[in-house]
Amino acid sequence: MSIRLVAGAAVVGVGMGLLAPAATAAPAGRDKVQQAMEGVLPVGALGIQLRLRDAAGEWTGSAGRAAVNSDRPVRTDGLFRIGSNTKTFTATVVLQLNAERRVDLDAPVNRYLPGYLPVNSKITVRNLLQHTSGIYSHTGEEDPAGPGIIPPFDKRFVDTRYRTYTPEQMVRWALAQPSRFNPGEGWSYSNTNYVLLGMLIEKLTGHSYAQEITQRILRPLHLRQTSFPGTHSGIPGPHAQGYLGYPDGGGLTVVDITRINPSWGGAAGEMISSTRDLERFYVALLAGELLPAAQLTQMMTPWRDSEYGLGLHRVRTSCGDFYGHTGGIPGYVTDVMVSKDRSKRMVLSLTDSGRATDRDTFLAAFGRVGDAAVCG
C-alpha cells in the first residue's frame, strides 16, 4: 500500500465492537458489493464510500459511520485524502512534458536538475516514474524495515503531525541513506521518486507541480473537488473522520488524525479529492484525453513483473485487467480500478477506525470490496 498507510494504520489495535448505523439496502445486483463493504467494518474500517459504474449503470454506496462519536452515515460525495493516487496526476504531467519534448524519460535526472541535488547520475526520469531508481523512501521502508524522515505512525507521529517538510529536505534525507539497488536493476516503491518528479516539473516549467496539474488536468476536466492542501491541515468540504490507533501502556490509544500537515506527501501523496473526480480523471486518462497514445502505452506497461508502469498500477483480476492506483495516508485508504475500455470502474475511500486487529485480515477484507465491485 502506498505511503505506508495500511502498514501503519491497520496493524495495531483491537476490534471493540464499533456499532455502525444500519445501511440502506443496496439495489438488486449490488448486494454483494454492499456486503463486502460491511465486511471491512469489524476488522478496522470506520466507514467506506464507493462509486461503481458497469453495464448495470452507476451506483454509489456507503457503509459505517462518518465519525466515532456520531451516527452520521458516510456521505457518498464526501472528500478524502487520496494518498498515492497523487502519483498518477504527477506522472501524467511528466508524460505530457515528454510528449512536448521538454523532457527525455531516458535521460539522467541530473540533466534537468544539474548540481541541484546529489542524485546518482545513472538515475533516469523513467527510473523515478517506475520506482526502479533504488532511492530510499523518505517515508521509510517496509522490506526490509527502515526508518523515515517522518516518525513511525504512533504517538511520535501524532505529536509532530503539523510539522512542515520541504521537498529538498525530504530528498536530501533520502539520498543520504544507502541505495536499495543500482538504478534499473530492481523495483522498490519509493515516495521520494515522486517528490523528485514534482521538483523536476517545477524546474522545467517554472511552476509548482500543483499549478501544472491544476492547469493541465483539473481545469480541463472540471475537477472542482480536487485540491492541494500543501501545509494546511484541514479537508475543505464535507468529509468523514479518519483515526490512528497505537499501543500505549499496554492498552490502545485512538486519535482523530483527520487534520495533519501533509507536506511530507507532496507530489507523492498530498492531494484531496472525491470519488467523482477520481473516476473522471482515470477515465479521461485511459481514454487518451490527457496523453498521446505513445505516452499512455508506456504508462500502462508494467516494469517486468512489478505490475507497476509509469505512475499506474495494473491489477489482474478473475474478470480481466484493470488500471489505477491505491493510496494511503493516516486515517484514509483509497483504491481506483478502471478497465482498459473504461466499461467498468470503481473508486472507493475507506476511513480507518484505528482499531484493526490484524493487517492481513484487514487487507483481505479490503480486497474483497474491489473484487465484488468489478467482478461481481
C-alpha positions as CSV (number, residue, x, y, z in Angstrom):
1,M,0.0,0.0,0.0
2,S,1.1,3.5,-0.7
3,I,2.7,5.9,1.8
4,R,2.9,3.1,4.4
5,L,-0.7,3.6,5.3
6,V,-2.0,0.1,5.7
7,A,1.3,-0.9,7.2
8,G,1.0,1.8,9.8
9,A,-2.7,2.3,10.3
10,A,-4.1,-1.2,10.1
11,V,-1.5,-3.0,12.2
12,V,-2.4,-2.1,15.7
13,G,-5.4,-2.2,17.9
14,V,-8.2,-4.5,19.0
15,G,-11.7,-4.8,17.5
16,M,-14.0,-3.3,20.1
17,G,-17.4,-3.9,18.6
18,L,-17.9,-0.5,17.0
19,L,-21.5,-0.2,16.0
20,A,-22.4,1.3,12.6
21,P,-25.7,2.7,11.6
22,A,-27.9,0.4,9.6
23,A,-27.0,0.6,5.9
24,T,-29.6,1.5,3.3
25,A,-30.4,-1.7,1.4
26,A,-28.4,-1.9,-1.9
27,P,-30.4,-2.3,-5.1
28,A,-30.6,-5.7,-6.8
29,G,-27.2,-6.7,-8.2
30,R,-25.2,-4.5,-5.7
31,D,-25.9,-6.5,-2.6
32,K,-22.6,-8.4,-2.8
33,V,-20.7,-5.2,-3.0
34,Q,-22.6,-3.8,0.0
35,Q,-21.9,-7.0,2.0
36,A,-18.2,-6.7,1.1
37,M,-18.2,-3.1,2.3
38,E,-19.9,-4.1,5.6
39,G,-17.3,-6.8,6.0
40,V,-14.4,-4.3,6.4
41,L,-16.1,-2.6,9.4
42,P,-15.4,-5.3,12.0
43,V,-11.8,-5.6,11.1
44,G,-10.6,-2.0,11.0
45,A,-12.7,0.4,8.9
46,L,-14.9,3.0,10.5
47,G,-16.6,3.9,7.2
48,I,-16.4,3.4,3.5
49,Q,-17.8,5.0,0.3
50,L,-17.8,3.6,-3.2
51,R,-18.6,4.7,-6.7
52,L,-19.2,2.0,-9.3
53,R,-20.1,2.0,-12.9
54,D,-20.6,-1.0,-15.2
55,A,-23.1,-2.5,-17.6
56,A,-25.8,-2.1,-15.0
57,G,-25.2,1.7,-14.7
58,E,-23.7,3.9,-12.0
59,W,-24.1,3.3,-8.3
60,T,-22.8,4.9,-5.2
61,G,-22.9,3.3,-1.8
62,S,-21.5,3.5,1.7
63,A,-21.2,1.7,5.0
64,G,-20.3,2.6,8.5
65,R,-20.1,6.0,10.3
66,A,-18.5,9.3,9.4
67,A,-17.1,9.8,13.0
68,V,-16.6,7.7,16.1
69,N,-19.0,9.7,18.3
70,S,-21.7,10.1,15.7
71,D,-24.3,8.0,14.0
72,R,-23.9,10.2,10.9
73,P,-23.5,7.9,7.9
74,V,-20.6,8.2,5.4
75,R,-21.6,10.5,2.5
76,T,-21.1,9.2,-1.0
77,D,-20.0,12.6,-2.1
78,G,-17.5,13.3,0.7
79,L,-14.0,14.4,0.2
80,F,-10.9,12.4,1.4
81,R,-7.1,12.3,1.3
82,I,-6.2,10.3,-1.8
83,G,-2.6,9.5,-0.8
84,S,-0.6,8.0,-3.6
85,N,-3.2,8.5,-6.2
86,T,-1.4,11.8,-6.3
87,K,1.4,10.0,-8.2
88,T,-0.8,9.3,-11.2
89,F,-1.5,13.0,-11.5
90,T,2.2,13.8,-11.2
91,A,3.2,11.2,-13.7
92,T,0.6,12.4,-16.2
93,V,2.2,15.9,-16.2
94,V,5.7,14.5,-16.6
95,L,4.5,12.4,-19.6
96,Q,2.8,15.4,-21.1
97,L,6.1,17.2,-20.9
98,N,7.7,14.3,-22.6
99,A,5.1,14.5,-25.4
100,E,6.0,18.2,-25.7
101,R,9.7,17.1,-26.0
102,R,10.6,19.1,-22.9
103,V,11.9,16.0,-21.0
104,D,13.5,12.8,-22.2
105,L,12.4,9.9,-20.0
106,D,15.6,8.0,-20.5
107,A,17.9,11.0,-19.7
108,P,19.6,11.3,-16.4
109,V,17.6,13.3,-13.9
110,N,20.7,15.4,-13.3
111,R,20.4,16.8,-16.8
112,Y,17.4,18.7,-15.6
113,L,18.5,19.3,-12.1
114,P,22.2,19.9,-12.6
115,G,24.1,20.2,-9.3
116,Y,20.8,20.9,-7.5
117,L,20.8,17.6,-5.6
118,P,23.3,14.8,-5.2
119,V,21.2,12.3,-7.4
120,N,23.1,9.3,-8.8
121,S,24.0,10.3,-12.4
122,K,22.7,6.9,-13.7
123,I,19.1,7.5,-12.4
124,T,16.8,8.4,-15.3
125,V,13.4,10.2,-15.3
126,R,11.9,6.8,-16.2
127,N,13.5,5.2,-13.2
128,L,11.7,7.7,-10.9
129,L,8.4,7.1,-12.6
130,Q,8.5,3.3,-12.4
131,H,10.2,3.0,-9.0
132,T,13.4,1.5,-10.3
133,S,15.8,4.2,-9.1
134,G,16.9,2.4,-5.9
135,I,16.4,5.6,-3.9
136,Y,15.4,5.0,-0.3
137,S,11.9,6.3,0.5
138,H,11.8,9.3,2.8
139,T,8.7,7.9,4.4
140,G,10.5,4.7,5.5
141,E,10.9,1.2,4.1
142,E,8.9,-1.9,4.8
143,D,11.1,-4.6,3.3
144,P,13.5,-4.6,5.0
145,A,12.1,-2.3,7.6
146,G,13.8,1.1,7.9
147,P,13.0,4.5,9.4
148,G,11.8,7.5,7.6
149,I,12.2,11.3,8.0
150,I,8.7,11.3,9.5
151,P,8.2,9.4,12.8
152,P,6.5,6.0,12.9
153,F,2.7,6.1,12.9
154,D,2.3,6.1,16.7
155,K,2.4,8.8,19.4
156,R,5.5,10.3,17.8
157,F,3.7,10.9,14.6
158,V,0.6,12.3,16.4
159,D,2.8,14.7,18.3
160,T,4.5,16.0,15.2
161,R,1.6,15.8,12.7
162,Y,1.6,19.6,12.0
163,R,5.3,19.7,11.1
164,T,6.3,21.1,7.7
165,Y,8.7,19.2,5.5
166,T,10.1,20.8,2.3
167,P,10.8,18.7,-0.9
168,E,14.5,19.5,-0.8
169,Q,14.7,18.5,2.9
170,M,12.9,15.1,2.2
171,V,15.0,14.4,-0.9
172,R,18.3,15.2,0.7
173,W,17.5,13.0,3.7
174,A,16.6,10.1,1.4
175,L,19.7,10.5,-0.7
176,A,21.8,10.3,2.4
177,Q,20.5,6.8,3.0
178,P,22.0,3.7,1.3
179,S,20.5,2.9,-2.1
180,R,18.3,-0.1,-2.3
181,F,20.0,-1.3,-5.6
182,N,21.7,0.1,-8.7
183,P,19.4,2.1,-10.9
184,G,17.3,-0.1,-13.2
185,E,18.3,-3.3,-11.5
186,G,15.3,-3.7,-9.2
187,W,11.9,-2.4,-8.1
188,S,11.1,-0.7,-4.8
189,Y,8.3,1.7,-4.1
190,S,9.8,5.0,-3.0
191,N,7.8,8.1,-2.3
192,T,10.9,10.1,-2.8
193,N,10.9,9.3,-6.5
194,Y,7.7,11.4,-6.9
195,V,8.9,14.2,-4.7
196,L,11.8,14.5,-7.1
197,L,9.4,14.4,-10.1
198,G,7.5,17.3,-8.5
199,M,10.7,19.2,-8.3
200,L,11.5,18.3,-11.9
201,I,8.2,19.7,-13.1
202,E,8.9,23.0,-11.3
203,K,12.4,23.2,-12.8
204,L,11.1,22.5,-16.4
205,T,8.0,24.8,-16.3
206,G,8.8,27.5,-13.7
207,H,5.6,26.5,-11.9
208,S,4.9,24.2,-9.0
209,Y,3.7,20.7,-9.7
210,A,0.3,21.7,-8.2
211,Q,0.0,24.6,-10.6
212,E,0.8,22.4,-13.6
213,I,-1.7,19.7,-12.5
214,T,-4.3,22.4,-12.0
215,Q,-3.8,24.0,-15.4
216,R,-3.3,20.8,-17.4
217,I,-5.8,18.4,-15.7
218,L,-8.1,19.8,-13.1
219,R,-9.4,22.8,-15.1
220,P,-9.9,21.0,-18.4
221,L,-11.7,18.1,-16.7
222,H,-13.6,20.4,-14.3
223,L,-12.4,18.5,-11.2
224,R,-13.6,21.1,-8.8
225,Q,-13.5,18.8,-5.7
226,T,-9.7,18.1,-6.1
227,S,-7.2,20.2,-4.3
228,F,-3.6,20.5,-2.9
229,P,-3.5,21.2,0.8
230,G,0.2,22.0,1.0
231,T,0.8,22.7,4.6
232,H,-2.9,23.3,5.5
233,S,-4.3,20.6,7.9
234,G,-8.0,20.6,7.0
235,I,-10.1,19.0,4.4
236,P,-12.0,21.7,2.5
237,G,-15.5,20.3,2.4
238,P,-17.8,17.5,3.8
239,H,-15.7,14.5,4.8
240,A,-15.6,11.5,7.1
241,Q,-13.1,11.4,10.0
242,G,-10.0,9.2,10.0
243,Y,-8.3,7.7,13.0
244,L,-5.0,6.3,14.1
245,G,-4.5,3.7,16.8
246,Y,-1.3,2.8,18.6
247,P,-0.3,0.7,21.6
248,D,0.1,2.8,24.8
249,G,1.0,1.4,28.2
250,G,-0.5,-2.0,27.5
251,G,-3.7,-0.5,26.0
252,L,-4.7,1.2,22.8
253,T,-4.9,4.9,22.2
254,V,-7.0,6.0,19.2
255,V,-6.6,9.6,17.9
256,D,-8.6,11.5,15.4
257,I,-5.9,12.0,12.7
258,T,-8.1,13.8,10.1
259,R,-6.2,17.0,10.5
260,I,-2.5,16.7,9.6
261,N,0.1,18.7,7.7
262,P,0.5,16.5,4.6
263,S,3.6,18.3,3.3
264,W,5.6,15.1,3.7
265,G,3.4,13.6,1.0
266,G,3.9,16.4,-1.6
267,A,3.9,15.3,-5.2
268,A,3.8,11.7,-4.0
269,G,0.7,11.8,-1.9
270,E,-0.8,15.1,-0.5
271,M,-3.9,15.6,-2.7
272,I,-7.6,15.6,-1.6
273,S,-10.4,14.6,-3.9
274,S,-13.7,12.8,-4.3
275,T,-14.9,9.5,-5.9
276,R,-16.5,11.6,-8.7
277,D,-13.3,13.5,-9.6
278,L,-11.1,10.4,-9.4
279,E,-13.4,8.5,-11.7
280,R,-13.4,11.3,-14.2
281,F,-9.6,11.6,-14.1
282,Y,-8.8,8.0,-14.6
283,V,-11.4,7.5,-17.3
284,A,-10.1,10.6,-19.2
285,L,-6.6,9.3,-18.8
286,L,-7.3,5.8,-20.2
287,A,-9.4,7.3,-22.9
288,G,-6.4,9.2,-24.2
289,E,-7.8,12.6,-23.4
290,L,-4.7,13.6,-21.4
291,L,-1.9,11.8,-23.2
292,P,-0.9,10.8,-26.7
293,A,-1.1,7.0,-27.4
294,A,2.7,6.5,-27.2
295,Q,3.0,8.0,-23.7
296,L,-0.2,6.3,-22.5
297,T,1.1,2.9,-23.6
298,Q,4.3,3.4,-21.7
299,M,2.3,4.5,-18.6
300,M,0.2,1.3,-18.7
301,T,3.2,-1.1,-19.4
302,P,4.5,-2.6,-16.1
303,W,8.2,-3.0,-15.4
304,R,8.9,-6.7,-15.6
305,D,6.8,-8.5,-13.0
306,S,6.1,-5.4,-10.8
307,E,2.7,-4.7,-12.2
308,Y,3.7,-1.0,-12.0
309,G,4.1,1.1,-15.1
310,L,4.8,4.9,-15.0
311,G,2.6,6.1,-12.2
312,L,-0.1,3.5,-12.9
313,H,-0.8,0.0,-11.4
314,R,-2.0,-2.9,-13.5
315,V,-4.4,-5.0,-11.4
316,R,-5.0,-8.6,-12.6
317,T,-8.4,-10.0,-11.6
318,S,-10.5,-13.0,-12.4
319,C,-12.5,-10.9,-14.8
320,G,-9.6,-9.1,-16.6
321,D,-7.0,-6.5,-16.1
322,F,-7.7,-3.1,-14.5
323,Y,-5.6,0.0,-14.1
324,G,-5.5,2.5,-11.3
325,H,-3.6,3.2,-8.1
326,T,-4.0,2.7,-4.3
327,G,-3.5,5.5,-1.8
328,G,-2.8,5.6,1.9
329,I,-2.2,8.3,4.3
330,P,-3.0,8.1,8.1
331,G,-6.8,7.7,8.5
332,Y,-7.6,7.1,4.8
333,V,-7.2,4.4,2.2
334,T,-8.2,4.8,-1.4
335,D,-8.4,2.4,-4.3
336,V,-9.2,3.0,-8.0
337,M,-9.7,0.3,-10.6
338,V,-10.7,1.0,-14.2
339,S,-10.9,-1.5,-17.1
340,K,-8.9,-0.7,-20.2
341,D,-12.1,0.0,-22.2
342,R,-13.5,2.1,-19.2
343,S,-16.7,0.0,-19.2
344,K,-16.1,-1.0,-15.6
345,R,-14.7,1.4,-13.0
346,M,-14.6,1.6,-9.2
347,V,-13.4,4.2,-6.8
348,L,-13.5,3.7,-3.0
349,S,-12.4,5.6,0.0
350,L,-12.1,3.9,3.4
351,T,-11.7,5.7,6.7
352,D,-9.7,3.9,9.4
353,S,-11.1,3.3,12.8
354,G,-7.6,2.9,14.3
355,R,-8.7,-0.5,15.7
356,A,-7.7,-3.0,13.2
357,T,-6.9,-6.4,14.7
358,D,-4.6,-7.8,12.0
359,R,-3.1,-6.3,8.9
360,D,-3.6,-9.4,6.7
361,T,-7.3,-9.7,7.7
362,F,-7.8,-6.0,7.0
363,L,-6.2,-6.2,3.6
364,A,-8.1,-9.3,2.6
365,A,-11.4,-7.7,3.6
366,F,-10.4,-4.5,1.7
367,G,-9.5,-6.5,-1.4
368,R,-12.9,-8.3,-1.3
369,V,-14.6,-5.0,-1.8
370,G,-12.8,-4.3,-5.1
371,D,-13.3,-7.9,-6.3
372,A,-17.0,-7.8,-5.6
373,A,-17.3,-4.4,-7.3
374,V,-15.5,-5.1,-10.6
375,C,-16.0,-8.9,-10.9
376,G,-19.4,-9.4,-9.2
